[in-house]
Amino acid sequence: MLTASAGLRLVAEPLPGDAIPVDTLVIAGGPGVLAACDDPALVAWVRARAERARRVASVCTGAFLLGAAGLLDGRRAVTHWKHCGTLAARYPRIRVEPDPIFVRDGPVWSSAGVTAGIDLALALVEADLGRPLALAVARHLVMFLKRPGGQAQFSAALALQAGEERFARLHAYIAENLSGDLSLPALAAAAGMSERSLSRHYLAATGLTPARAVERLRVEAARRALAETAQPVKRIARICGFGSEGTMRRSFLRHVAATPQDYRARFGE
């Protein structure tokens, strides 16, 4: 019986002996991961078992243990966004990418926070058994969306929710009117503020200008439409409020570093 850091008790069985091969070795993270990295016997065990496994994966800060074992040297990897800087500083040979929810570099996979581990697990299912079955598992788990690894760790909408509560209604208004007039005068009227006051207070609360926030929310809505529907790019540009494909393309290059067509080719159903 093991007790997790949150107090949950788990029934555990001894690990299989070295003679039994491991198909997929998954390393979990948690508050004790740095102490685990300083345990020579554990690090040696992970390194030895990984060498004989078909693939290796980490969830959240489990990437630190893979780093201690040298399994991420020269590879791309990710961990929880809060710890990406520490991972890069502690193991400079790792090419840490702070944005994706999971990364695959050859036989080594790594994921961001805890829920991103579910996305990684579904990606493993897809790699072994195909996309239809992975989507069926996602539906069975009542997941809102089976996210591809290249998606950002956190959404624009969630990031904006970290701002003052006073703008919650404005964000709802923006989300409901993406194809409409979301100019500064229109937003100021919806917020019941002067344009100057809205610009100043919104920037202080969210770190973004109202125009930049609108652009990010439109890009996020377009990304979902490109990944989940077969609608023409021109129609998506219109319903998301870009007005033209060219405008949407420029916004995608700024925020996603890819064109809408390239994004759909990589992440579309």
N, C-alpha and C positions, 0 to 999 in steps of 0.2 A: 504494500500500500504506500503510495506517494502522495504528498500534499503539495498542491500547486501554490504559487505565490498568492493567488486570490483566495486560498483556503479550500479549494475544491480537492477532494480526495479521489485518486485514480488507482484502479487496480492494474498493476503492471506485472509483466512476466519477464524472466531473464532474456537477454538478447541471445540470438542463435550463435552457436560456436563458429569459429573461423572457417570450418569445413563447409558450412552452408553458404552458398553464394547469395549476395544481396542484389536484387534487381534495381531498386530505387532507394537510395539513402537520403532521408529527409532530416535536416537538422533544424530544430525549433529554436526560437530565441526566447528572451525573457530577462528578468532582472539579474539572474545569475550568470549571464553569458560571459561577462568579462572575467569572472573568477574561473569559469570553465576554460577560457582561453589560456589561463596560466597554469592549467593542470597538464603537465607533460604526458602523462599516461593517456588521458582522454584525447588530447590532440593527436598523439601517435595512433590511437585506435581509429579515429576518424580518417586520418590519412591512409592507413592500411586498408580499411574497409572500402574507402572511396576508390582506391586503385583497382579493386576487383568488382565494383558495382557498374552496372550499365549506365547509370546516370546518378547525379547528385543534385540535391536541391536544398535551399534554405528558406525559412520563413522569417520575415522581420529581421531581428538582430542575430538570427542564426548565421547570417553572413559573416559575422565576426569570427565564429568558430571555423568556418571554411577558410577565412583569411589566415587564421593562426596556423592552419594545417597546410598553407601554401596552395590551396586548391583554386584560388582566385587570381593567382599571380598572372599578370598579362591578360586577364580576361575582363570583360564588362560585367558589372554587377550592380545591384541595387539593394537598399535596405530601407527601413522606415525613414521618411524624409527628415525627421528630427535628428537622426544619427548618421546621415550620409557624410557630413563633414568629418565626424570623428572616425568613421570607417576609412575615409580617404587619407586622413592624417596618420592613423595607426598602421595602415598597410598601403604605402604609396605605390606599390606595384599593381594595385587594383585600379581599373578604369571605372570609377564609381559614377553612375548616372542617376542623378537625384529625382528625375521626373517619372519614369515608367513605373507601372504597378508590378511588373515582373520583367525579368530579362533572361534570355537564353543565350549562352555562349558555348556552343558545342554541347557536350554532355552535362554541363553545369548550369543549373537554373538558380535564380534567386528572386525573392519577392519583397515587396514593401511591407506595410503593416499587416496585422493579423488577418483582416478580411481579404487582403490581396493574396494571402495563401490559398484561399478558395479559388480565386481566379487562376493561380498557378496550377492547382490540382486539376482544374477543368482543362487547362492547356495540356497537361500530361495525359489526360484521358483522350483528348483530341489527337495528340501525337500518336498514341497507340491504337486507338479504335475509331478515329474519324470524327469529323465535325458534327454530323447528325446525332451521334450518341452523346457527345459532350453537351450539345444543346438540350437534349432530352434530360440529361442529368441536371442541368441548370434549371429547367422547368420543374423537375421533381423537387428540387430544393427550394422552389419558389424564389429564385433569385430574380431581381429586377432586370438584370442585364448580364450576359456573359461578356465581360470586358476583355478586349484584346490587350496584350502586354504594353503596347505603345501608348495606351491612354494615360493621361496625367494621374498622379497619385490622388489629387483632390480636385474637385470641380470648381469652376468659376462661381457657380451659385453658392456652394458651401463656403468658399473663401469670402464672398461678399457678406454672407450671414454673420461673419465674425465682426462686422461693423456694428455701429450703434443700432439698437432696436428701432430707433426713430425712422430708419429707412426700410424697414421690413415691408411696409405697404407699398413703397415705391418699387422695391424689387419685384413684388408680386405683380404690380402694374406693368413693369417692363416685360416680365415673362409672358404675360397675357397679351401683349401688344407688340411683339417682335417685328411684325410686318408693317406696323403703323409708324406714326410720327413720334420719334423718340429724340427729337432735337432738344437742346438745352431749354428753350422756352417751354416746350411741351412738358418736359420733366419737372421744371420748376412749378408749372401750374398744377401738375398732379401731386406734387409734394406740398403745395401751399406755401411756397417760399419764393423769394426773389431769385433771379438767375445768379446773381453775385453771391448771395447767401448760400444757395444750394452748392455752388461750385466749391466754396471755401469749406463748408461743413462736411460735404461728402468726401472731399479729398482727405480731410483730417481723420474721418472715421474709417475709410477703406483703403487709403493709399492710392486711389485711382481717381481720375476725373470722371464725371458722369459719362462722357462720350466714350472713354476707354472701357468703362464697365459695360456699357451697352454693346460695344464691339465684341468683348470677350463672351458675353452671354449669347450673342448671335452666332459666334463661331462654335460655341459648345452645342447649341441647338442644331447647327448645320452638320457638325460631326456625328451626332446621333442619327440624323436623317440619312447621311451618306452610308453609315455603317449598318443601319437597320432596315432601310427601304431601298426600292429600286427606282425611286423618283428621279427624273432628269435633273442634272445639276442646275440648269437654268431655273427650274421650278423651285428647287430648294433655296437658291439665292433669293428668289422673290418672297417666299413665305417666311424666310428668316430675316427679311428686312434689308438685305444688301442692295437691292435694286438691280444689280447686274452681276453677271458671272465674273467680270473683271474686278469689281469691288470686292467680291467674296474671295477671289483668288489672292488679292493683295493682303487681305486680312489673314487668310490661312498661312501665307508665307511668313507673316509677322509672328503669328502665335503658334503655329504648328510646324513651321519649317517644311511644309509640303503643300502641293497644290491640292484642291479638292479631288481632282481625278486620281492623283497618286494616293491620297488618303483612302478613297473608296477601294482602290485596287488592293491595298494592303489590309484594310480592316473590314471590308464589306462582307455581307453574308454570302 
